[in-house]
Amino acid sequence: MNSFDESTERHYHTLAIIIAACFVLVALILSSVTIIQHLKFYTNPEEQKWIVAVLLMVPIYATESLFSLWKPVFALACDILRSCYEAFALYSFGSYLIACLGGERRVVELLENEKEALLRKPLLDGKDLKPDLNRTSLCKFFRQPRVLGERLLQIEKFGLVQYMILKTLCSFLAMVLELLGVYGDGEFKGYYGYPYIAFIINCSQMWALYCLVKFYHVTRERLQPIRPLAKFISFKAIVFATWWQGVGIALLCYLEVLPNKGRFQTELQDFLICVEMAIAAVAHIFVFSAKPYHFLPVSEYGNISTNTIKEVVKVEEGDEEKPAVIEKTETKVEAPGTSVKESVQEMVVEGSQHVSC
Protein backbone atom coordinates (compact mmCIF):
# COMPACT_ATOMS: atom_id res chain seq x y z
CA MET A 1 0.00 0.00 0.00
CA ASN A 2 2.83 2.38 0.88
CA SER A 3 4.63 1.61 -2.38
CA PHE A 4 1.40 2.36 -4.29
CA ASP A 5 1.03 5.68 -2.49
CA GLU A 6 4.65 6.56 -3.21
CA SER A 7 4.35 5.71 -6.91
CA THR A 8 1.12 7.73 -7.16
CA GLU A 9 2.78 10.65 -5.41
CA ARG A 10 5.76 10.50 -7.77
CA HIS A 11 3.39 10.39 -10.74
CA TYR A 12 1.51 13.49 -9.62
CA HIS A 13 4.79 15.22 -8.76
CA THR A 14 6.13 14.56 -12.27
CA LEU A 15 2.88 15.74 -13.81
CA ALA A 16 3.03 18.92 -11.71
CA ILE A 17 6.60 19.59 -12.90
CA ILE A 18 5.58 19.18 -16.55
CA ILE A 19 2.59 21.52 -16.21
CA ALA A 20 4.63 24.05 -14.24
CA ALA A 21 7.40 23.92 -16.86
CA CYS A 22 4.88 24.82 -19.59
CA PHE A 23 3.69 27.86 -17.65
CA VAL A 24 7.28 28.86 -16.87
CA LEU A 25 8.17 28.65 -20.56
CA VAL A 26 5.29 30.99 -21.41
CA ALA A 27 6.36 33.36 -18.63
CA LEU A 28 9.99 33.40 -19.81
CA ILE A 29 9.09 34.02 -23.46
CA LEU A 30 6.64 36.85 -22.73
CA SER A 31 8.88 38.49 -20.12
CA SER A 32 11.90 38.27 -22.42
CA VAL A 33 9.98 39.94 -25.25
CA THR A 34 8.85 42.77 -22.96
CA ILE A 35 12.35 43.29 -21.53
CA ILE A 36 13.96 43.21 -24.98
CA GLN A 37 11.47 45.81 -26.20
CA HIS A 38 12.48 48.13 -23.38
CA LEU A 39 16.17 47.57 -24.08
CA LYS A 40 15.64 48.12 -27.81
CA PHE A 41 13.86 51.41 -27.20
CA TYR A 42 15.99 52.44 -24.23
CA THR A 43 15.17 56.13 -24.62
CA ASN A 44 14.49 57.02 -20.99
CA PRO A 45 17.10 55.25 -18.82
CA GLU A 46 15.99 56.95 -15.61
CA GLU A 47 12.61 55.21 -15.81
CA GLN A 48 13.31 52.11 -17.86
CA LYS A 49 16.15 50.76 -15.73
CA TRP A 50 13.66 50.40 -12.86
CA ILE A 51 11.01 48.93 -15.16
CA VAL A 52 13.45 46.25 -16.31
CA ALA A 53 14.30 45.49 -12.68
CA VAL A 54 10.60 44.99 -11.91
CA LEU A 55 10.04 42.89 -15.05
CA LEU A 56 12.90 40.57 -14.09
CA MET A 57 10.82 39.43 -11.12
CA VAL A 58 8.74 37.15 -13.34
CA PRO A 59 11.59 35.09 -14.87
CA ILE A 60 13.43 34.94 -11.53
CA TYR A 61 10.35 33.85 -9.58
CA ALA A 62 9.29 31.37 -12.26
CA THR A 63 12.74 29.82 -12.73
CA GLU A 64 13.58 29.38 -9.07
CA SER A 65 10.10 28.01 -8.26
CA LEU A 66 10.36 25.41 -11.02
CA PHE A 67 13.87 24.46 -9.91
CA SER A 68 12.69 24.19 -6.31
CA LEU A 69 9.79 21.98 -7.42
CA TRP A 70 12.13 19.79 -9.44
CA LYS A 71 14.97 19.61 -6.88
CA PRO A 72 13.49 20.01 -3.37
CA VAL A 73 16.95 19.94 -1.82
CA PHE A 74 17.56 23.45 -3.21
CA ALA A 75 14.19 24.80 -2.06
CA LEU A 76 15.61 26.89 0.78
CA ALA A 77 18.34 28.43 -1.38
CA CYS A 78 15.75 29.30 -4.06
CA ASP A 79 13.49 30.87 -1.45
CA ILE A 80 16.35 33.06 -0.19
CA LEU A 81 17.10 34.17 -3.76
CA ARG A 82 13.46 35.01 -4.33
CA SER A 83 13.21 36.93 -1.06
CA CYS A 84 16.32 39.00 -1.75
CA TYR A 85 15.20 39.96 -5.23
CA GLU A 86 11.69 40.66 -3.99
CA ALA A 87 13.10 43.25 -1.60
CA PHE A 88 15.13 44.85 -4.40
CA ALA A 89 12.11 44.84 -6.74
CA LEU A 90 10.03 46.72 -4.18
CA TYR A 91 12.72 49.39 -3.93
CA SER A 92 12.91 49.49 -7.75
CA PHE A 93 9.17 50.07 -8.03
CA GLY A 94 9.32 52.97 -5.58
CA SER A 95 12.28 54.43 -7.47
CA TYR A 96 10.35 54.07 -10.72
CA LEU A 97 7.51 56.19 -9.37
CA ILE A 98 10.00 58.85 -8.27
CA ALA A 99 11.68 58.79 -11.70
CA CYS A 100 8.30 59.25 -13.41
CA LEU A 101 7.77 62.37 -11.32
CA GLY A 102 11.06 63.83 -12.53
CA GLY A 103 13.54 62.63 -9.92
CA GLU A 104 13.96 63.25 -6.21
CA ARG A 105 14.56 66.99 -6.52
CA ARG A 106 11.41 67.43 -8.57
CA VAL A 107 9.44 65.26 -6.14
CA VAL A 108 10.64 67.38 -3.22
CA GLU A 109 9.46 70.53 -5.02
CA LEU A 110 6.14 68.89 -5.80
CA LEU A 111 5.56 67.79 -2.20
CA GLU A 112 6.57 71.17 -0.82
CA ASN A 113 4.18 72.89 -3.24
CA GLU A 114 1.42 70.53 -2.12
CA LYS A 115 2.21 71.42 1.47
CA GLU A 116 2.15 75.16 0.82
CA ALA A 117 -1.08 74.94 -1.16
CA LEU A 118 -2.74 72.99 1.63
CA LEU A 119 -1.57 75.32 4.38
CA ARG A 120 -2.81 78.36 2.48
CA LYS A 121 -6.35 77.03 2.68
CA PRO A 122 -7.86 78.46 5.90
CA LEU A 123 -10.58 75.84 6.15
CA LEU A 124 -10.93 72.24 5.18
CA ASP A 125 -14.38 70.80 5.71
CA GLY A 126 -15.05 73.53 8.24
CA LYS A 127 -12.01 72.72 10.36
CA ASP A 128 -8.86 74.73 10.82
CA LEU A 129 -5.61 73.03 9.78
CA LYS A 130 -3.35 74.74 12.32
CA PRO A 131 -3.97 72.37 15.26
CA ASP A 132 -2.68 69.44 13.17
CA LEU A 133 0.63 71.23 12.58
CA ASN A 134 1.56 70.65 16.23
CA ARG A 135 1.30 66.88 15.85
CA THR A 136 4.28 64.61 15.31
CA SER A 137 5.39 63.66 11.81
CA LEU A 138 4.04 60.15 12.32
CA CYS A 139 0.56 61.45 13.18
CA LYS A 140 0.64 63.76 10.17
CA PHE A 141 1.67 60.81 7.99
CA PHE A 142 -1.45 58.89 8.98
CA ARG A 143 -3.90 61.80 8.94
CA GLN A 144 -2.61 64.45 6.51
CA PRO A 145 0.44 63.24 4.56
CA ARG A 146 0.38 66.32 2.31
CA VAL A 147 1.34 68.50 5.29
CA LEU A 148 4.69 66.68 5.58
CA GLY A 149 6.14 67.93 2.32
CA GLU A 150 9.68 66.64 1.87
CA ARG A 151 9.36 64.46 4.98
CA LEU A 152 6.80 62.31 3.14
CA LEU A 153 9.45 61.28 0.61
CA GLN A 154 11.86 60.44 3.42
CA ILE A 155 9.27 58.28 5.18
CA GLU A 156 8.38 56.52 1.92
CA LYS A 157 12.03 55.74 1.18
CA PHE A 158 12.60 54.55 4.75
CA GLY A 159 9.57 52.25 4.45
CA LEU A 160 11.02 50.62 1.34
CA VAL A 161 14.59 50.39 2.61
CA GLN A 162 13.62 48.87 5.96
CA TYR A 163 11.75 46.12 4.10
CA MET A 164 14.79 45.46 1.90
CA ILE A 165 17.03 45.09 4.95
CA LEU A 166 14.66 43.04 7.12
CA LYS A 167 13.57 40.76 4.28
CA THR A 168 17.18 39.95 3.39
CA LEU A 169 18.27 39.45 7.01
CA CYS A 170 15.27 37.26 7.81
CA SER A 171 15.95 35.12 4.75
CA PHE A 172 19.50 34.39 5.82
CA LEU A 173 18.36 33.91 9.42
CA ALA A 174 15.85 31.33 8.18
CA MET A 175 18.68 29.50 6.42
CA VAL A 176 20.76 29.41 9.62
CA LEU A 177 17.80 28.19 11.68
CA GLU A 178 17.03 25.54 9.07
CA LEU A 179 20.61 24.27 9.25
CA LEU A 180 20.25 24.11 13.03
CA GLY A 181 16.94 22.27 12.67
CA VAL A 182 14.85 24.86 14.52
CA TYR A 183 13.26 26.82 11.65
CA GLY A 184 10.18 24.62 11.14
CA ASP A 185 8.93 25.95 7.82
CA GLY A 186 5.14 26.25 8.02
CA GLU A 187 5.02 25.16 11.67
CA PHE A 188 3.19 27.58 13.96
CA LYS A 189 4.86 26.38 17.15
CA GLY A 190 6.62 28.44 19.78
CA TYR A 191 9.88 26.50 19.68
CA TYR A 192 10.34 27.06 15.94
CA GLY A 193 11.61 30.22 14.30
CA TYR A 194 9.10 30.30 11.43
CA PRO A 195 6.19 32.06 13.20
CA TYR A 196 8.46 34.81 14.58
CA ILE A 197 10.15 35.47 11.25
CA ALA A 198 6.78 35.43 9.48
CA PHE A 199 5.43 37.99 11.97
CA ILE A 200 8.42 40.32 11.48
CA ILE A 201 8.26 40.10 7.69
CA ASN A 202 4.50 40.67 7.68
CA CYS A 203 4.81 43.81 9.80
CA SER A 204 7.68 45.13 7.69
CA GLN A 205 5.83 44.33 4.48
CA MET A 206 2.62 46.00 5.59
CA TRP A 207 4.48 49.15 6.58
CA ALA A 208 6.28 49.27 3.21
CA LEU A 209 2.98 48.81 1.41
CA TYR A 210 1.30 51.50 3.51
CA CYS A 211 4.10 53.95 2.71
CA LEU A 212 3.67 53.27 -0.99
CA VAL A 213 -0.09 53.76 -0.73
CA LYS A 214 0.32 57.11 1.04
CA PHE A 215 2.89 58.28 -1.49
CA TYR A 216 0.61 57.21 -4.34
CA HIS A 217 -2.35 58.98 -2.71
CA VAL A 218 -0.49 62.31 -2.70
CA THR A 219 1.04 62.00 -6.19
CA ARG A 220 -1.66 60.05 -8.06
CA GLU A 221 -2.78 63.05 -10.15
CA ARG A 222 0.76 63.67 -11.38
CA LEU A 223 1.21 59.95 -12.12
CA GLN A 224 -1.98 59.56 -14.16
CA PRO A 225 -0.15 59.45 -17.53
CA ILE A 226 1.56 56.17 -16.56
CA ARG A 227 -1.64 54.49 -15.24
CA PRO A 228 -0.18 54.02 -11.74
CA LEU A 229 -3.07 52.02 -10.30
CA ALA A 230 -2.68 49.18 -12.81
CA LYS A 231 1.07 49.05 -12.17
CA PHE A 232 0.55 49.18 -8.43
CA ILE A 233 -1.95 46.31 -8.46
CA SER A 234 0.15 44.09 -10.75
CA PHE A 235 3.27 44.62 -8.65
CA LYS A 236 1.42 44.10 -5.38
CA ALA A 237 -0.04 40.85 -6.73
CA ILE A 238 3.45 39.42 -7.26
CA VAL A 239 5.24 40.65 -4.16
CA PHE A 240 2.58 40.61 -1.48
CA ALA A 241 0.03 38.08 -2.74
CA THR A 242 2.65 35.35 -3.20
CA TRP A 243 3.93 35.88 0.34
CA TRP A 244 0.47 35.81 1.88
CA GLN A 245 -0.35 32.82 -0.30
CA GLY A 246 2.57 30.94 1.24
CA VAL A 247 1.49 31.87 4.75
CA GLY A 248 -2.09 30.85 3.96
CA ILE A 249 -1.01 27.46 2.62
CA ALA A 250 1.14 26.90 5.71
CA LEU A 251 -1.79 27.78 7.97
CA LEU A 252 -4.18 25.46 6.08
CA CYS A 253 -1.67 22.62 6.29
CA TYR A 254 -1.17 23.27 10.00
CA LEU A 255 -4.95 23.13 10.53
CA GLU A 256 -5.00 19.94 8.40
CA VAL A 257 -7.37 21.46 5.86
CA LEU A 258 -4.70 20.54 3.31
CA PRO A 259 -2.42 17.48 3.56
CA ASN A 260 0.35 18.11 6.06
CA LYS A 261 2.95 15.56 5.06
CA GLY A 262 6.22 15.58 3.21
CA ARG A 263 6.91 18.65 1.12
CA PHE A 264 3.34 19.18 -0.04
CA GLN A 265 3.24 22.71 1.38
CA THR A 266 6.33 24.06 -0.41
CA GLU A 267 5.60 22.10 -3.59
CA LEU A 268 2.09 23.54 -3.81
CA GLN A 269 3.48 27.05 -3.31
CA ASP A 270 6.13 26.54 -6.00
CA PHE A 271 3.57 25.12 -8.45
CA LEU A 272 1.15 28.00 -7.93
CA ILE A 273 3.91 30.58 -8.39
CA CYS A 274 4.89 28.98 -11.72
CA VAL A 275 1.29 29.30 -12.91
CA GLU A 276 0.89 32.83 -11.55
CA MET A 277 4.09 34.08 -13.20
CA ALA A 278 2.69 33.21 -16.63
CA ILE A 279 -0.39 35.30 -15.81
CA ALA A 280 1.81 38.11 -14.49
CA ALA A 281 3.91 38.05 -17.69
CA VAL A 282 0.75 38.56 -19.76
CA ALA A 283 -0.31 41.45 -17.52
CA HIS A 284 3.13 43.09 -17.77
CA ILE A 285 2.85 43.25 -21.57
CA PHE A 286 0.05 45.78 -21.16
CA VAL A 287 0.92 47.37 -17.81
CA PHE A 288 4.65 47.91 -18.44
CA SER A 289 4.49 48.27 -22.21
CA ALA A 290 7.48 49.73 -24.03
CA LYS A 291 5.28 51.62 -26.53
CA PRO A 292 5.48 54.95 -24.65
CA TYR A 293 9.26 54.82 -25.19
CA HIS A 294 9.13 54.20 -28.94
CA PHE A 295 10.80 57.47 -29.81
CA LEU A 296 14.36 58.69 -30.12
CA PRO A 297 15.45 61.94 -28.44
CA VAL A 298 17.12 63.86 -31.26
CA SER A 299 19.17 65.96 -28.86
CA GLU A 300 20.75 62.78 -27.56
CA TYR A 301 21.06 60.44 -30.52
CA GLY A 302 20.24 62.36 -33.71
CA ASN A 303 21.93 64.80 -36.07
CA ILE A 304 20.41 68.18 -36.86
CA SER A 305 21.41 70.03 -40.01
CA THR A 306 20.14 73.45 -41.09
CA ASN A 307 20.34 74.88 -44.60
CA THR A 308 19.41 78.52 -45.31
CA ILE A 309 18.71 79.81 -48.84
CA LYS A 310 18.27 83.54 -49.62
CA GLU A 311 16.87 84.92 -52.84
CA VAL A 312 16.22 88.52 -53.88
CA VAL A 313 12.94 89.11 -55.73
CA LYS A 314 10.83 92.09 -56.67
CA VAL A 315 7.40 92.68 -55.19
CA GLU A 316 4.87 94.88 -56.93
CA GLU A 317 3.05 97.44 -54.78
CA GLY A 318 0.72 99.40 -57.00
CA ASP A 319 2.81 100.91 -59.82
CA GLU A 320 6.11 100.48 -57.99
CA GLU A 321 8.41 97.50 -57.61
CA LYS A 322 10.20 97.00 -54.33
CA PRO A 323 12.99 94.56 -53.55
CA ALA A 324 12.29 91.75 -51.12
CA VAL A 325 14.33 88.90 -49.73
CA ILE A 326 12.86 85.42 -49.39
CA GLU A 327 14.71 83.44 -46.80
CA LYS A 328 14.03 79.71 -46.77
CA THR A 329 15.37 77.67 -43.90
CA GLU A 330 15.25 73.86 -44.09
CA THR A 331 15.94 71.93 -40.93
CA LYS A 332 16.65 68.23 -41.37
CA VAL A 333 16.63 65.82 -38.46
CA GLU A 334 18.38 62.53 -39.04
CA ALA A 335 18.23 59.62 -36.65
CA PRO A 336 18.16 55.83 -37.03
CA GLY A 337 14.80 54.92 -38.52
CA THR A 338 13.48 58.48 -38.84
CA SER A 339 13.86 61.54 -41.07
CA VAL A 340 11.93 64.75 -40.40
CA LYS A 341 12.12 67.87 -42.53
CA GLU A 342 10.75 71.26 -41.67
CA SER A 343 10.81 74.26 -43.97
CA VAL A 344 10.36 77.81 -42.74
CA GLN A 345 10.12 80.75 -45.12
CA GLU A 346 10.57 84.33 -44.07
CA MET A 347 9.97 87.29 -46.40
CA VAL A 348 11.76 90.51 -45.65
CA VAL A 349 10.40 93.60 -47.45
CA GLU A 350 12.91 96.49 -47.83
CA GLY A 351 14.93 94.99 -44.98
CA SER A 352 12.50 96.05 -42.28
CA GLN A 353 9.18 94.22 -42.59
CA HIS A 354 8.88 90.50 -41.95
CA VAL A 355 6.16 88.25 -43.23
CA SER A 356 6.35 84.58 -42.23
CA CYS A 357 4.70 81.88 -44.31
C-alpha angles and dihedrals in degrees: 000000000000091000089052091051091048093050091048090049092050090049093053091043091054091046090050091052092051093049092045091049090055092053091045090052090053091047093050094048095048094043092048091052092050093047093046090051090055092047091047092052096035094158100135108041094174090065104025097054088063092044090055090049090054093045091053088067091079099055092040094049093043096046097046093044092052091046091049090050091049098042109028091184089073094046095107094048090049091049091052090050091050092048094050094049091044089059091049092047091055090053089047092053092052090048090050091057090050091049091051089055091055103269134296096298092053091046091052090052091048094050093046090050089050089051094049093046091051095047092050090062106091095201136031114186089338094305129110116240097211098085090059091057090071092059124099121267090253092056091047089050091058098039109027112007092172090068091064096067110178091006089068090063090049092051091047092051092046090051091055096042094049089054091050091052098042094043092052095044093047091050093055091042089054089053092052092047090048091053088051090049096239102100098087100193108222093003114126095202128128096235093056126079097222099085093049094048091045090052093050093047092047092052092046092047094049092050091050090049092048091052090052091049092051092047090049091048092057097042102033094108092054091046096051094104091065095046093240097186094061091048092046093052095046092049093045090051091059101040104034104023093053091051094048089044090058092048091047093051090049091051093048091049091048090052088047093239085125124033110282103200137103116343096324092123098055093037092054090049092049092048093050092048090053090054094043094051090060089054091046091051090055091049092049091058088067102027098046098028119165093217095098087061096051094116136086120228103231093203089060107035109010139079122236120201126181126198121188123196122189125194130178115222136166122247121201117227108179108304094342132082119216128190118246134180121223111203116193118190120190118192116195122194116198124189135145107291096001140078122180125181127191125184123198122185124196123187118205115196115203089340095286112067122068126202117181121204 
